Amino acid sequence: PNRPSSTMTDENIAIAIAVPVPQSDTPDGANGKDELDSRELRKSARREYHKCIERKRRDRMRVLYEELRVLTQLAEPTDKNAVLADAIKLIQSLKSETGMLEQQVFIKKKQRRFG
């Protein structure tokens, strides 16, 4: 009844999380049910907020893996470990190639100077 739906917006969730827990005005704790309802509402709202944030994080990771797969020129979708392994191989290869090119440039400059 007082629980947030799974389609709550970020704003609604933030508001629900910020709902203060009412303090009991009576010494016998007659306000206890309201306190429990409010706590449950906040707990549920925090859970929904976390699910929303986690879903966004997973979506972002999915997009980044796909970009990395395309950059490493893998023809077919593969598992994430294969994408990372190929990206590592590509980066190592490019570093090696860069080192060789820098060495060639250094040799050419040296030959021109003493040449």
PyMOL commands that place a pseudoatom at each C-alpha (Angstrom):
pseudoatom trace, name=CA, resn=PRO, resi=1, chain=A, elem=C, hetatm=0, pos=[0.000, 0.000, 0.000]
pseudoatom trace, name=CA, resn=ASN, resi=2, chain=A, elem=C, hetatm=0, pos=[2.609, 2.593, 1.008]
pseudoatom trace, name=CA, resn=ARG, resi=3, chain=A, elem=C, hetatm=0, pos=[5.395, 0.864, -0.847]
pseudoatom trace, name=CA, resn=PRO, resi=4, chain=A, elem=C, hetatm=0, pos=[6.951, 2.598, -3.864]
pseudoatom trace, name=CA, resn=SER, resi=5, chain=A, elem=C, hetatm=0, pos=[6.315, 1.057, -7.247]
pseudoatom trace, name=CA, resn=SER, resi=6, chain=A, elem=C, hetatm=0, pos=[9.138, -0.281, -9.384]
pseudoatom trace, name=CA, resn=THR, resi=7, chain=A, elem=C, hetatm=0, pos=[8.630, 2.667, -11.749]
pseudoatom trace, name=CA, resn=MET, resi=8, chain=A, elem=C, hetatm=0, pos=[9.466, 5.366, -9.217]
pseudoatom trace, name=CA, resn=THR, resi=9, chain=A, elem=C, hetatm=0, pos=[11.450, 8.269, -10.544]
pseudoatom trace, name=CA, resn=ASP, resi=10, chain=A, elem=C, hetatm=0, pos=[14.805, 9.250, -9.056]
pseudoatom trace, name=CA, resn=GLU, resi=11, chain=A, elem=C, hetatm=0, pos=[13.130, 12.301, -7.555]
pseudoatom trace, name=CA, resn=ASN, resi=12, chain=A, elem=C, hetatm=0, pos=[10.382, 10.262, -5.874]
pseudoatom trace, name=CA, resn=ILE, resi=13, chain=A, elem=C, hetatm=0, pos=[12.931, 7.836, -4.514]
pseudoatom trace, name=CA, resn=ALA, resi=14, chain=A, elem=C, hetatm=0, pos=[15.089, 10.638, -3.142]
pseudoatom trace, name=CA, resn=ILE, resi=15, chain=A, elem=C, hetatm=0, pos=[12.035, 12.162, -1.482]
pseudoatom trace, name=CA, resn=ALA, resi=16, chain=A, elem=C, hetatm=0, pos=[11.016, 8.822, -0.003]
pseudoatom trace, name=CA, resn=ILE, resi=17, chain=A, elem=C, hetatm=0, pos=[14.530, 8.242, 1.346]
pseudoatom trace, name=CA, resn=ALA, resi=18, chain=A, elem=C, hetatm=0, pos=[14.468, 11.658, 2.991]
pseudoatom trace, name=CA, resn=VAL, resi=19, chain=A, elem=C, hetatm=0, pos=[11.133, 11.036, 4.753]
pseudoatom trace, name=CA, resn=PRO, resi=20, chain=A, elem=C, hetatm=0, pos=[11.849, 11.498, 8.444]
pseudoatom trace, name=CA, resn=VAL, resi=21, chain=A, elem=C, hetatm=0, pos=[10.868, 8.734, 10.817]
pseudoatom trace, name=CA, resn=PRO, resi=22, chain=A, elem=C, hetatm=0, pos=[8.134, 10.144, 13.021]
pseudoatom trace, name=CA, resn=GLN, resi=23, chain=A, elem=C, hetatm=0, pos=[8.938, 10.096, 16.706]
pseudoatom trace, name=CA, resn=SER, resi=24, chain=A, elem=C, hetatm=0, pos=[6.378, 8.726, 19.077]
pseudoatom trace, name=CA, resn=ASP, resi=25, chain=A, elem=C, hetatm=0, pos=[4.534, 11.475, 20.963]
pseudoatom trace, name=CA, resn=THR, resi=26, chain=A, elem=C, hetatm=0, pos=[3.076, 9.067, 23.458]
pseudoatom trace, name=CA, resn=PRO, resi=27, chain=A, elem=C, hetatm=0, pos=[5.082, 7.278, 26.112]
pseudoatom trace, name=CA, resn=ASP, resi=28, chain=A, elem=C, hetatm=0, pos=[3.521, 3.895, 25.332]
pseudoatom trace, name=CA, resn=GLY, resi=29, chain=A, elem=C, hetatm=0, pos=[4.655, 3.986, 21.678]
pseudoatom trace, name=CA, resn=ALA, resi=30, chain=A, elem=C, hetatm=0, pos=[1.190, 4.205, 20.118]
pseudoatom trace, name=CA, resn=ASN, resi=31, chain=A, elem=C, hetatm=0, pos=[2.822, 5.776, 17.095]
pseudoatom trace, name=CA, resn=GLY, resi=32, chain=A, elem=C, hetatm=0, pos=[4.905, 2.611, 16.517]
pseudoatom trace, name=CA, resn=LYS, resi=33, chain=A, elem=C, hetatm=0, pos=[2.953, 1.414, 13.458]
pseudoatom trace, name=CA, resn=ASP, resi=34, chain=A, elem=C, hetatm=0, pos=[3.535, 4.726, 11.684]
pseudoatom trace, name=CA, resn=GLU, resi=35, chain=A, elem=C, hetatm=0, pos=[7.213, 4.491, 12.548]
pseudoatom trace, name=CA, resn=LEU, resi=36, chain=A, elem=C, hetatm=0, pos=[7.438, 0.995, 11.081]
pseudoatom trace, name=CA, resn=ASP, resi=37, chain=A, elem=C, hetatm=0, pos=[5.550, 2.030, 7.944]
pseudoatom trace, name=CA, resn=SER, resi=38, chain=A, elem=C, hetatm=0, pos=[7.868, 4.984, 7.476]
pseudoatom trace, name=CA, resn=ARG, resi=39, chain=A, elem=C, hetatm=0, pos=[10.953, 2.840, 8.012]
pseudoatom trace, name=CA, resn=GLU, resi=40, chain=A, elem=C, hetatm=0, pos=[9.678, 0.259, 5.544]
pseudoatom trace, name=CA, resn=LEU, resi=41, chain=A, elem=C, hetatm=0, pos=[8.948, 3.015, 3.028]
pseudoatom trace, name=CA, resn=ARG, resi=42, chain=A, elem=C, hetatm=0, pos=[12.462, 4.412, 3.372]
pseudoatom trace, name=CA, resn=LYS, resi=43, chain=A, elem=C, hetatm=0, pos=[13.994, 0.942, 3.189]
pseudoatom trace, name=CA, resn=SER, resi=44, chain=A, elem=C, hetatm=0, pos=[11.995, 0.122, 0.080]
pseudoatom trace, name=CA, resn=ALA, resi=45, chain=A, elem=C, hetatm=0, pos=[12.860, 3.476, -1.485]
pseudoatom trace, name=CA, resn=ARG, resi=46, chain=A, elem=C, hetatm=0, pos=[16.582, 2.923, -0.828]
pseudoatom trace, name=CA, resn=ARG, resi=47, chain=A, elem=C, hetatm=0, pos=[16.312, -0.522, -2.412]
pseudoatom trace, name=CA, resn=GLU, resi=48, chain=A, elem=C, hetatm=0, pos=[14.561, 0.914, -5.493]
pseudoatom trace, name=CA, resn=TYR, resi=49, chain=A, elem=C, hetatm=0, pos=[17.111, 3.723, -5.746]
pseudoatom trace, name=CA, resn=HIS, resi=50, chain=A, elem=C, hetatm=0, pos=[19.973, 1.220, -5.537]
pseudoatom trace, name=CA, resn=LYS, resi=51, chain=A, elem=C, hetatm=0, pos=[18.366, -0.967, -8.206]
pseudoatom trace, name=CA, resn=CYS, resi=52, chain=A, elem=C, hetatm=0, pos=[17.984, 2.058, -10.476]
pseudoatom trace, name=CA, resn=ILE, resi=53, chain=A, elem=C, hetatm=0, pos=[21.605, 3.139, -9.984]
pseudoatom trace, name=CA, resn=GLU, resi=54, chain=A, elem=C, hetatm=0, pos=[22.867, -0.412, -10.511]
pseudoatom trace, name=CA, resn=ARG, resi=55, chain=A, elem=C, hetatm=0, pos=[20.811, -0.775, -13.710]
pseudoatom trace, name=CA, resn=LYS, resi=56, chain=A, elem=C, hetatm=0, pos=[22.327, 2.451, -15.071]
pseudoatom trace, name=CA, resn=ARG, resi=57, chain=A, elem=C, hetatm=0, pos=[25.825, 1.234, -14.177]
pseudoatom trace, name=CA, resn=ARG, resi=58, chain=A, elem=C, hetatm=0, pos=[25.273, -2.086, -15.959]
pseudoatom trace, name=CA, resn=ASP, resi=59, chain=A, elem=C, hetatm=0, pos=[23.857, -0.321, -19.019]
pseudoatom trace, name=CA, resn=ARG, resi=60, chain=A, elem=C, hetatm=0, pos=[26.904, 1.962, -19.133]
pseudoatom trace, name=CA, resn=MET, resi=61, chain=A, elem=C, hetatm=0, pos=[29.271, -1.009, -18.828]
pseudoatom trace, name=CA, resn=ARG, resi=62, chain=A, elem=C, hetatm=0, pos=[27.407, -2.804, -21.623]
pseudoatom trace, name=CA, resn=VAL, resi=63, chain=A, elem=C, hetatm=0, pos=[27.859, 0.216, -23.905]
pseudoatom trace, name=CA, resn=LEU, resi=64, chain=A, elem=C, hetatm=0, pos=[31.554, 0.533, -23.015]
pseudoatom trace, name=CA, resn=TYR, resi=65, chain=A, elem=C, hetatm=0, pos=[32.210, -3.153, -23.686]
pseudoatom trace, name=CA, resn=GLU, resi=66, chain=A, elem=C, hetatm=0, pos=[30.476, -2.859, -27.041]
pseudoatom trace, name=CA, resn=GLU, resi=67, chain=A, elem=C, hetatm=0, pos=[32.612, 0.180, -27.954]
pseudoatom trace, name=CA, resn=LEU, resi=68, chain=A, elem=C, hetatm=0, pos=[35.732, -1.698, -26.911]
pseudoatom trace, name=CA, resn=ARG, resi=69, chain=A, elem=C, hetatm=0, pos=[34.647, -4.731, -28.957]
pseudoatom trace, name=CA, resn=VAL, resi=70, chain=A, elem=C, hetatm=0, pos=[34.197, -2.519, -32.011]
pseudoatom trace, name=CA, resn=LEU, resi=71, chain=A, elem=C, hetatm=0, pos=[37.543, -0.769, -31.461]
pseudoatom trace, name=CA, resn=THR, resi=72, chain=A, elem=C, hetatm=0, pos=[39.364, -4.084, -31.184]
pseudoatom trace, name=CA, resn=GLN, resi=73, chain=A, elem=C, hetatm=0, pos=[37.632, -5.151, -34.404]
pseudoatom trace, name=CA, resn=LEU, resi=74, chain=A, elem=C, hetatm=0, pos=[36.135, -8.344, -33.062]
pseudoatom trace, name=CA, resn=ALA, resi=75, chain=A, elem=C, hetatm=0, pos=[33.771, -9.548, -35.764]
pseudoatom trace, name=CA, resn=GLU, resi=76, chain=A, elem=C, hetatm=0, pos=[31.303, -11.282, -33.505]
pseudoatom trace, name=CA, resn=PRO, resi=77, chain=A, elem=C, hetatm=0, pos=[30.013, -10.556, -30.041]
pseudoatom trace, name=CA, resn=THR, resi=78, chain=A, elem=C, hetatm=0, pos=[32.051, -12.477, -27.516]
pseudoatom trace, name=CA, resn=ASP, resi=79, chain=A, elem=C, hetatm=0, pos=[32.203, -12.628, -23.777]
pseudoatom trace, name=CA, resn=LYS, resi=80, chain=A, elem=C, hetatm=0, pos=[33.606, -9.718, -21.819]
pseudoatom trace, name=CA, resn=ASN, resi=81, chain=A, elem=C, hetatm=0, pos=[36.822, -11.538, -20.945]
pseudoatom trace, name=CA, resn=ALA, resi=82, chain=A, elem=C, hetatm=0, pos=[37.609, -12.063, -24.626]
pseudoatom trace, name=CA, resn=VAL, resi=83, chain=A, elem=C, hetatm=0, pos=[36.958, -8.378, -25.343]
pseudoatom trace, name=CA, resn=LEU, resi=84, chain=A, elem=C, hetatm=0, pos=[39.308, -7.351, -22.537]
pseudoatom trace, name=CA, resn=ALA, resi=85, chain=A, elem=C, hetatm=0, pos=[41.967, -9.871, -23.594]
pseudoatom trace, name=CA, resn=ASP, resi=86, chain=A, elem=C, hetatm=0, pos=[41.882, -8.620, -27.184]
pseudoatom trace, name=CA, resn=ALA, resi=87, chain=A, elem=C, hetatm=0, pos=[42.004, -5.003, -26.024]
pseudoatom trace, name=CA, resn=ILE, resi=88, chain=A, elem=C, hetatm=0, pos=[45.085, -5.787, -23.922]
pseudoatom trace, name=CA, resn=LYS, resi=89, chain=A, elem=C, hetatm=0, pos=[46.776, -7.493, -26.891]
pseudoatom trace, name=CA, resn=LEU, resi=90, chain=A, elem=C, hetatm=0, pos=[45.966, -4.518, -29.112]
pseudoatom trace, name=CA, resn=ILE, resi=91, chain=A, elem=C, hetatm=0, pos=[47.320, -1.993, -26.598]
pseudoatom trace, name=CA, resn=GLN, resi=92, chain=A, elem=C, hetatm=0, pos=[50.517, -4.026, -26.128]
pseudoatom trace, name=CA, resn=SER, resi=93, chain=A, elem=C, hetatm=0, pos=[50.949, -4.266, -29.886]
pseudoatom trace, name=CA, resn=LEU, resi=94, chain=A, elem=C, hetatm=0, pos=[50.431, -0.528, -30.339]
pseudoatom trace, name=CA, resn=LYS, resi=95, chain=A, elem=C, hetatm=0, pos=[52.909, 0.243, -27.545]
pseudoatom trace, name=CA, resn=SER, resi=96, chain=A, elem=C, hetatm=0, pos=[55.486, -2.004, -29.160]
pseudoatom trace, name=CA, resn=GLU, resi=97, chain=A, elem=C, hetatm=0, pos=[54.911, -0.428, -32.566]
pseudoatom trace, name=CA, resn=THR, resi=98, chain=A, elem=C, hetatm=0, pos=[55.173, 3.062, -31.055]
pseudoatom trace, name=CA, resn=GLY, resi=99, chain=A, elem=C, hetatm=0, pos=[58.481, 2.125, -29.426]
pseudoatom trace, name=CA, resn=MET, resi=100, chain=A, elem=C, hetatm=0, pos=[59.898, 0.846, -32.719]
pseudoatom trace, name=CA, resn=LEU, resi=101, chain=A, elem=C, hetatm=0, pos=[58.758, 3.985, -34.575]
pseudoatom trace, name=CA, resn=GLU, resi=102, chain=A, elem=C, hetatm=0, pos=[60.277, 6.249, -31.924]
pseudoatom trace, name=CA, resn=GLN, resi=103, chain=A, elem=C, hetatm=0, pos=[63.538, 4.331, -32.218]
pseudoatom trace, name=CA, resn=GLN, resi=104, chain=A, elem=C, hetatm=0, pos=[63.510, 4.740, -36.024]
pseudoatom trace, name=CA, resn=VAL, resi=105, chain=A, elem=C, hetatm=0, pos=[62.885, 8.474, -35.701]
pseudoatom trace, name=CA, resn=PHE, resi=106, chain=A, elem=C, hetatm=0, pos=[65.769, 8.754, -33.224]
pseudoatom trace, name=CA, resn=ILE, resi=107, chain=A, elem=C, hetatm=0, pos=[68.112, 6.904, -35.605]
pseudoatom trace, name=CA, resn=LYS, resi=108, chain=A, elem=C, hetatm=0, pos=[67.065, 9.109, -38.564]
pseudoatom trace, name=CA, resn=LYS, resi=109, chain=A, elem=C, hetatm=0, pos=[67.679, 12.280, -36.538]
pseudoatom trace, name=CA, resn=LYS, resi=110, chain=A, elem=C, hetatm=0, pos=[71.051, 10.964, -35.431]
pseudoatom trace, name=CA, resn=GLN, resi=111, chain=A, elem=C, hetatm=0, pos=[72.006, 10.126, -39.023]
pseudoatom trace, name=CA, resn=ARG, resi=112, chain=A, elem=C, hetatm=0, pos=[71.040, 13.629, -40.217]
pseudoatom trace, name=CA, resn=ARG, resi=113, chain=A, elem=C, hetatm=0, pos=[73.090, 15.258, -37.492]
pseudoatom trace, name=CA, resn=PHE, resi=114, chain=A, elem=C, hetatm=0, pos=[76.232, 13.231, -38.123]
pseudoatom trace, name=CA, resn=GLY, resi=115, chain=A, elem=C, hetatm=0, pos=[75.504, 12.372, -41.598]
for i in range(1, 115): cmd.bond("trace and resi %d" % i, "trace and resi %d" % (i + 1))
show_as sticks, trace
zoom trace
